[in-house]
Amino acid sequence: MVKHKCDLRMVLTMGLCLLLGLDPWSVALGAEEPVTISKSEEYFPDTAGSRWTYRGQINEGPLQTIELKFFTNVSTVSGTKAIKGVTVTVFHDTNPGNHGPADSFYRRDAVGIVYYGSEPGTPLEKHITPYQIFRFPLRIPSSFQQFDRMGVDFGSDMDRDQTDERVDTQGWSKVIGRETITVPAGTFQDAIKVEARMNMKIHLSGSRRTVSGIDVMTAWFAKGVGLVKYSERQELSALKEDRGVVTEITEELEEYDIKPANASLSRLESPAKGVFADDPGDHELGQIAFPARFRTDP
């Protein structure tokens, strides 16, 4: 799955599309005939005991004053658990995005992959999960809005007035194409390239100001292997007189051990009712972004 932890995750160039209420990729995607990827689930192995080791790098700090750090993250499929009556697969990460250990919960079935949150999670995450992160079969190119929430609890007192801020947030997901990509673990042909974008407007309760956050994550998945690389850029505008904060995170696959498919935790699961983007009875849950091993974290 992809990662992304208790930071803001977002992108530039979204302003006009947001103001007009447009899908930021709709014009570009309309010109191409989509290609359907058969056996899409094979790009996202989730067999029990499978293990991936990633080499990470993070640049963070005020704009123009960036600190470089390196880290390692090991991701393992550790088992299953039930959340609200639904059986989900548990991915344990030792240090995703250099944020310390976390468990993330996913359900993969015939129509895609749904994210059910993480531990430790955030108040904002609880307002937007569960949400679908991939639709099967994958189509190149394709995109959809993942979520749209207004005025939810941000879970943080950014202006220190003893009141947590409220936030408006939207997310989008896009399947871009197939590429050959080289990482420490090797060279992978025809890796699926995907992109997740999140926009946030944080309403400061004390000053009545609005702070903007943008995040974009690009990730590559190889057939039979899973996530081989992701890169992410997060930006947060200035709170007062500072220069704002920018964070850039990259993780690349160093080594992996994929267990046989007969140990799969969710390959044959039926779709869980009411969590799909095409389900008119639950439109909100059908809007999506990337989670811990597949997501941009709020």
Order of alpha helices (4+ residues) and beta strands (2+ residues): alpha-alpha-beta-beta-beta-beta-beta-beta-alpha-beta-beta-beta-beta-beta-beta-beta-beta
